[in-house]
């Protein structure tokens, strides 16, 4: 139960940080304007911290999505028999 709460507590901030990072990169690409650097300074510790948090948030979302997809795939195949491609008959002819 504690792990579920931790995941929910990290998911929303990670999503927000990823959106902020995407908007910042959009501004850099379109207008050559780095909003984070404009607000906090080009090489300040705060700017570097924000860039690091945005990167970690992206990694967290990738990992959580991969876990979710793996769990979904496991649940879909659970209890199902996989077809091996071989057909057997009583006469032994395939």
N, C-alpha and C positions, 0 to 999 in steps of 0.2 A: 504494500500500500504506500509506503514511504517513497519508493522509486517512482510510482505513478505521479505523486504530488510533485516530486522534484522535476520530472519531465514536463509537467504542465507549467511549472513555475519558470522553467527555462525556455519553453517553446515560444511564448508570446514576446519576451524581450529579444530572443534570437530573430524572430520574424521582423520585429520593428528595426533592429539594427541592420538586418539584411536589406530592408526596404530603403533605409537611410543611405546605406552604401551604394545601392543601385541608383538612387537618385543622384548621389554625388558623382558617380561614374558617368551617368548620363549627362550631367552638366559639364564634366571634364571633356567628354567626347564631342558634345555639340557646341559648346561655347568656350572651351578651354578655360573653364572657371572651376576651381576647387573650393567648394563652399566650406568644407571643414577647415582647410588651411586659411581661408579668408576670415573665419570667425576666431579660431584659436591660435593662429600663427602657423607659418609654413613648416617649421621644424620643431615645434614645441612638443613637450612631453604629452600634453593633453591630446594633440592631434595624433601622435603616434599611438597613444592608448586607444583612441577611437578607432583608428585603422585596424589595430590588433583585435579589438572587440568585434568589429564587423567581420573580420576574417574568421575568428573563432565561432561566431554565430553561424556563418555559412557552413563551416565544417560540421558543426553540431546538427544543422538542419539536414545536411547530406547524410550523415550517419543515422539520424533518427528516421529519415525516409527509407534508407536501405533496410533498417531493421523492420520497419512497418511492412515493406514489400516482401521481405523474407518470411515474416510471420503470416502474411496473407497467403503467400504461395504454399507454405506449410499447411495451413488450414484447408486450402483447396484440395491438396493431394492427400490429406489425412483420411484414411478409411477407404481410399479408392485403390483398386488394383490397376497396376500399369500393364499395358499391353506390350508383350515382348516381341511381337511380330511373327512368332512361330505358331503354326497351327498343327495340332496333333490329331491323329485319327487312330482308331483301333487297329487298322491294318498296318500302321507304321509308315504309310506313304504321306508325304507332305505336299 
